[in-house]
Amino acid sequence: VEKIEEQLASLRIAKRSTLSEEPVYLLDIDVSKPAQSESSRFVAVSCSNKSIRVYNRETLNFLREYSSRPGILNGVRFAHACDSIVFSACSDGTVKCWDIRLATQKAVQIFRGYPSNVFISFDINCSDLIICAGTEKVEKDTFLVFWDARGITNCAGATKEPLGVYSESHNDDITTICFHPIEPNLIVSGSTDGLVNVFDINKDNEDDALISTCNSDSSVSFIGWSGKDYKQVYCMTHDEGFCWWDIAQLDTEEPITLLHVLDVRDTVCIEDHSLHYLVGGLYHEKADKLFLIGGTSTGNIHLISCSADGLSLVGTLCGGHSATVRSFCWNLTDESLLTGGEDAQLLLWKPGAVERSLAKQASMKIASSVQKRVRVHNSSLKRRKK
């Protein structure tokens, strides 16, 4: 952890993206997966104005923008094998795929769900073979919808129908989905019903596929894999709780819960800087350590270390953002960090970097798709707390 602390302390702002005319929140970030011997070339950001923006990874120069109007885009992911293919789920019941080598603004492929589907989460597996998207609850139904993702580059404009759905395992909005980093058949899903479900999609039906159900006791906002060979699952909740489970202990007498913190804001001691919210998590393979990223409404970013004994602050980045940070992407290869926030800024932090211009954008309070997206969760939390 000391080495990580040093790395974090050495981070400085290397680049800021130029601000667009329309102020937007930056909600989700992904970087293209490096081709052999190359570093990643692109950054994609999903924005509150229903668009995806693509930037050069090193210079943060703006390259492309794709719009989903009238739908809302949720999440952004690059394909693993091709660094120019980028996906996003849309509230119009589709997952759209763009090729940033092409000048066209149109999706090169559309994965269409069923008529009532409103997708609010999605992911693509590590072999680029399967896409999965999670729906909002409509009447009594909530679905995980799956598609075959093969052939995305050679049938431009084609629409693909689903392979099938899981419909029994969650009973409220599926807010987050994450495929396993190295096992293409494993996927974990989280929902406002508080459940975190792990599935093996190689199995014939949903009942057999459901390996484990963990209960976070609150509405799930973020999930990820961690631990050696990624045999652990963790989640964060909309009321800033944290849960961490060891799936490897399922068939043993050992308890699978490694840590359950009802409110991280109450347990992490931070001098002078309070902790207002959690953004997400990151498993550091070399250090075999799980970290959480949190922050303040004025734009400070906290790195928090996790162990079975509890949570502790590793360090804080100040002076970059002027409002809530909503997304990050930490590149462990070159130790750089990308962050995006409600101040409409995309920042690239690098060890020992020197920023040429120090213009810091003031906070903007604008209506965003985030508020729309979490409207369901408030009522479910109030019910739970009664």
C-alpha positions in Angstrom: 0.0 0.0 0.0 2.9 2.4 0.7 4.0 2.1 -3.0 0.4 2.9 -4.1 0.4 5.8 -1.7 3.6 7.1 -3.3 2.1 6.7 -6.8 -1.0 8.6 -5.8 1.0 11.4 -4.2 3.0 11.8 -7.4 0.0 12.2 -9.6 -0.4 15.6 -11.2 -2.8 16.9 -13.9 -1.2 16.3 -17.3 -4.1 17.3 -19.5 -7.7 18.6 -19.4 -10.2 18.2 -22.2 -11.4 21.4 -23.7 -14.9 22.3 -22.5 -17.8 22.0 -24.9 -20.3 24.7 -25.5 -23.0 22.6 -23.8 -22.2 21.9 -20.2 -22.6 18.2 -19.3 -21.9 15.7 -16.6 -19.3 13.0 -17.5 -20.9 9.8 -16.2 -18.8 6.9 -17.3 -15.3 6.4 -18.8 -13.6 3.6 -20.6 -10.3 3.4 -22.4 -9.6 1.3 -25.4 -7.8 -2.0 -24.7 -4.2 -1.8 -26.0 -3.3 -3.7 -29.1 -0.1 -5.7 -29.0 2.8 -3.5 -28.0 0.7 -0.4 -28.0 -0.8 1.6 -25.3 -4.5 2.4 -25.4 -5.3 5.2 -28.0 -8.8 6.3 -27.2 -11.0 7.4 -24.3 -14.8 7.2 -24.5 -17.1 9.1 -22.1 -20.8 8.9 -21.8 -22.4 12.3 -21.0 -25.6 13.6 -19.5 -26.6 15.1 -22.8 -27.3 11.7 -24.2 -24.1 11.4 -26.1 -20.8 9.5 -26.2 -17.6 11.5 -26.7 -14.4 10.0 -27.9 -11.0 11.6 -27.2 -7.4 10.8 -27.9 -6.0 9.0 -24.8 -2.8 11.0 -24.6 -3.7 14.5 -25.6 -7.5 14.5 -24.7 -8.2 16.1 -28.0 -11.8 15.6 -29.0 -12.3 13.1 -31.9 -16.0 12.0 -32.3 -19.4 12.3 -30.7 -22.3 9.9 -31.0 -25.9 10.8 -30.0 -28.6 8.5 -28.7 -31.5 11.1 -28.7 -34.2 10.7 -27.8 -32.9 7.8 -25.6 -30.5 8.0 -22.7 -27.1 6.3 -23.0 -26.0 4.2 -20.0 -22.4 3.1 -19.7 -19.7 2.9 -22.3 -17.3 0.0 -23.1 -14.7 -0.7 -25.7 -14.4 -4.2 -27.3 -11.4 -6.1 -25.9 -9.9 -7.2 -29.3 -10.5 -4.1 -31.4 -9.7 -0.7 -29.9 -11.9 1.2 -32.4 -15.2 -0.5 -31.5 -17.2 1.1 -28.7 -20.6 0.1 -27.2 -23.3 1.7 -25.1 -26.7 0.6 -23.7 -29.6 2.9 -24.5 -33.0 3.5 -22.8 -34.7 2.9 -26.1 -34.2 -0.9 -25.6 -31.0 -1.2 -27.7 -27.2 -1.7 -27.2 -25.5 0.3 -29.9 -22.1 -0.3 -31.4 -19.9 2.4 -33.1 -16.7 2.1 -35.1 -14.6 5.3 -34.4 -12.6 4.7 -37.6 -15.6 5.6 -39.7 -16.9 9.1 -40.3 -20.5 8.1 -39.9 -22.5 9.1 -36.8 -24.7 6.0 -37.2 -24.2 2.9 -35.1 -22.6 0.1 -37.2 -24.6 -2.5 -35.3 -27.7 -2.4 -33.1 -28.5 -5.1 -30.6 -32.3 -4.9 -30.0 -34.1 -6.0 -26.9 -37.8 -6.8 -26.4 -40.4 -4.0 -26.8 -40.8 -3.0 -23.1 -37.0 -3.1 -22.4 -35.3 0.1 -21.0 -31.6 -0.7 -20.5 -29.8 1.0 -17.7 -26.7 -1.2 -17.5 -24.6 -3.5 -19.7 -21.3 -5.1 -20.3 -19.4 -7.2 -22.9 -17.5 -10.4 -21.9 -13.7 -10.6 -22.1 -13.8 -12.7 -25.3 -16.1 -10.1 -27.1 -18.6 -13.0 -27.7 -21.5 -12.1 -25.5 -23.2 -8.8 -24.6 -25.6 -8.5 -21.6 -27.8 -5.6 -20.7 -30.0 -5.1 -17.6 -33.4 -3.4 -17.6 -35.5 -1.1 -15.5 -38.5 -2.8 -13.8 -41.6 -2.6 -16.1 -44.8 -3.7 -14.3 -43.4 -6.8 -12.5 -40.6 -7.7 -15.0 -36.9 -7.1 -14.9 -34.5 -8.8 -17.3 -30.9 -9.6 -18.1 -30.9 -9.8 -21.9 -28.1 -11.6 -23.9 -26.8 -11.3 -27.5 -24.2 -12.9 -29.6 -21.7 -10.1 -30.3 -19.8 -11.9 -33.1 -19.5 -10.4 -36.5 -19.8 -6.8 -35.3 -17.3 -5.4 -37.9 -18.5 -7.1 -41.0 -22.3 -6.5 -41.1 -22.6 -2.8 -40.6 -26.1 -1.5 -39.8 -27.4 -4.9 -39.0 -29.8 -5.4 -36.1 -29.3 -8.4 -33.8 -32.1 -10.1 -31.8 -31.4 -11.5 -28.3 -30.1 -15.0 -27.6 -32.4 -15.1 -24.6 -33.0 -13.6 -21.1 -32.8 -14.2 -17.4 -36.0 -13.0 -15.7 -36.3 -14.7 -12.3 -33.3 -13.6 -10.3 -34.0 -9.9 -9.7 -37.2 -8.2 -8.9 -36.2 -4.5 -9.4 -34.0 -2.4 -11.7 -30.8 -4.0 -12.7 -28.5 -1.1 -12.1 -25.1 -2.6 -12.8 -23.5 -5.6 -14.6 -19.9 -6.8 -14.8 -18.5 -9.8 -16.7 -15.5 -11.6 -15.1 -12.1 -10.2 -16.3 -10.7 -13.6 -17.4 -13.6 -16.1 -17.3 -15.9 -15.3 -20.3 -18.8 -17.3 -18.9 -19.1 -15.6 -15.5 -21.2 -12.5 -14.9 -22.3 -10.6 -11.8 -25.4 -8.3 -11.6 -26.6 -5.9 -9.0 -30.0 -4.3 -8.5 -32.1 -1.9 -6.4 -33.6 -5.1 -4.8 -30.2 -5.3 -2.9 -29.2 -8.6 -4.5 -25.9 -9.3 -6.1 -26.1 -12.4 -8.3 -23.3 -14.4 -9.9 -24.1 -16.5 -13.0 -22.4 -19.1 -15.1 -24.0 -18.4 -18.5 -22.6 -21.7 -19.9 -25.4 -23.5 -18.0 -28.6 -24.5 -19.8 -31.1 -22.4 -17.8 -31.3 -19.6 -15.3 -31.8 -21.8 -12.3 -28.6 -23.8 -13.0 -26.7 -20.6 -14.0 -27.2 -18.9 -10.7 -24.1 -19.8 -8.7 -24.6 -17.4 -5.8 -26.9 -14.7 -4.4 -25.5 -12.2 -2.0 -27.6 -9.6 -0.2 -26.3 -6.0 0.2 -29.4 -4.9 2.1 -29.5 -1.8 0.0 -29.8 -0.5 -3.6 -26.7 -1.6 -5.5 -24.8 1.2 -7.5 -21.5 -0.5 -8.5 -20.1 -4.0 -8.6 -16.7 -5.5 -9.5 -14.4 -8.5 -9.2 -11.3 -8.7 -7.0 -8.8 -11.1 -5.4 -6.4 -13.6 -6.8 -7.9 -15.1 -10.0 -10.8 -12.7 -9.3 -12.7 -15.1 -7.1 -14.2 -12.2 -5.0 -17.1 -9.9 -5.7 -17.7 -6.5 -4.1 -20.5 -3.9 -4.4 -21.3 -0.3 -3.4 -24.8 0.9 -2.7 -26.7 4.1 -3.4 -26.5 5.1 0.3 -22.7 4.7 0.3 -22.5 1.2 1.8 -19.9 -1.4 0.8 -20.0 -5.2 0.7 -17.3 -7.7 -0.2 -17.7 -11.5 -0.6 -15.4 -14.4 -1.4 -17.2 -16.7 -3.9 -14.4 -19.3 -3.5 -15.8 -20.0 0.0 -19.2 -21.1 -1.4 -18.7 -24.8 -1.0 -16.8 -24.5 2.3 -17.8 -24.0 5.9 -16.2 -20.5 5.9 -18.4 -17.4 5.8 -18.4 -15.8 2.3 -18.7 -12.2 3.7 -15.3 -10.6 4.0 -16.6 -7.1 4.9 -19.9 -5.3 5.2 -19.9 -1.5 5.9 -23.3 0.1 6.2 -22.0 3.6 5.5 -18.4 4.2 4.3 -18.7 7.9 5.1 -18.9 7.0 8.9 -16.0 4.6 9.0 -13.2 6.2 6.9 -11.3 8.9 8.9 -10.3 11.8 6.7 -8.8 14.9 8.3 -10.1 18.2 6.9 -11.7 16.5 3.9 -14.9 14.8 4.4 -16.1 11.8 2.3 -19.4 12.5 0.6 -19.8 9.6 -1.9 -18.3 6.5 -3.5 -17.5 6.4 -7.2 -16.3 2.9 -7.8 -13.6 0.3 -7.1 -10.5 -1.1 -8.6 -8.5 -4.3 -7.9 -4.8 -3.8 -8.1 -3.4 -7.1 -9.4 0.3 -6.5 -8.6 -0.4 -5.4 -5.0 -3.3 -7.9 -4.7 -5.3 -5.1 -3.1 -8.8 -3.8 -3.6 -9.3 0.0 -3.6 -12.3 2.2 -3.5 -12.5 5.6 -5.1 -14.6 8.2 -3.3 -14.8 12.0 -3.2 -16.3 15.3 -2.1 -18.8 17.6 -3.7 -16.0 20.1 -4.3 -14.1 17.7 -6.4 -11.5 16.1 -4.1 -10.8 12.4 -4.9 -10.1 9.9 -2.1 -8.4 6.5 -2.6 -9.5 4.0 0.1 -7.8 0.7 0.8 -9.9 -2.4 1.7 -8.9 -5.3 3.9 -10.9 -7.8 6.0 -10.2 -5.6 9.0 -11.9 -2.6 7.4 -11.3 0.5 5.2 -8.5 3.1 5.5 -7.6 6.2 3.5 -4.5 5.9 1.3 -4.5 9.5 0.0 -6.4 12.4 -1.6 -6.1 14.2 -4.9 -7.0 17.8 -4.7 -7.2 20.8 -7.1 -8.4 19.0 -10.2 -12.2 19.0 -10.2 -14.5 21.7 -8.8 -17.6 19.4 -8.4 -18.6 15.8 -7.8 -16.4 13.2 -9.7 -18.7 10.6 -11.3 -16.3 8.4 -13.2 -12.7 7.2 -13.3 -10.4 4.9 -15.2 -7.0 3.9 -13.6 -4.4 2.5 -16.0 -2.1 0.3 -13.9 0.4 -0.1 -16.7 1.5 3.6 -16.8 0.0 4.5 -13.4 -2.2 7.2 -15.0 -5.7 8.1 -13.9 -8.6 9.5 -15.9 -11.4 11.3 -14.0 -14.7 12.9 -15.2 -17.1 15.0 -13.2 -20.1 17.3 -12.9 -17.8 20.2 -13.8 -17.8 18.8 -17.4 -14.1 18.2 -17.2 -12.1 15.1 -18.3 -8.8 15.1 -16.5 -5.7 12.9 -17.2 -3.4 12.6 -14.1 0.1 11.3 -14.5 3.0 10.8 -12.1 5.1 14.0 -12.0 3.2 15.7 -14.8 3.2 19.5 -15.2 0.0 21.1 -16.5 0.5 24.1 -18.8 -2.8 25.8 -18.2 -4.4 25.9 -14.7 -7.9 27.0 -15.7 -10.2 25.2 -13.3 -13.8 25.0 -14.3 -16.5 26.3 -11.9 -19.2 23.9 -10.7 -22.3 23.7 -12.8 -25.7 22.7 -11.5 -27.5 21.2 -14.5 -30.4 18.7 -14.8 -28.8 15.4 -15.7 -29.7 11.9 -16.6 -28.2 10.8 -13.3 -31.1 12.3 -11.4 -33.5 10.6 -13.7 -31.6 7.3 -13.3 -31.7 7.2 -9.5 -35.3 8.4 -9.0 -36.4 4.8 -8.4 -33.9 4.1 -5.8 -34.9 6.8 -3.3 -38.3 5.3 -2.6 -36.9 1.8 -2.3 -34.3 3.0 0.3 -36.9 4.9 2.3 -39.1 1.7 2.4 -36.1 -0.3 3.6 -35.2 2.1 6.3 -38.6 2.2 7.9 
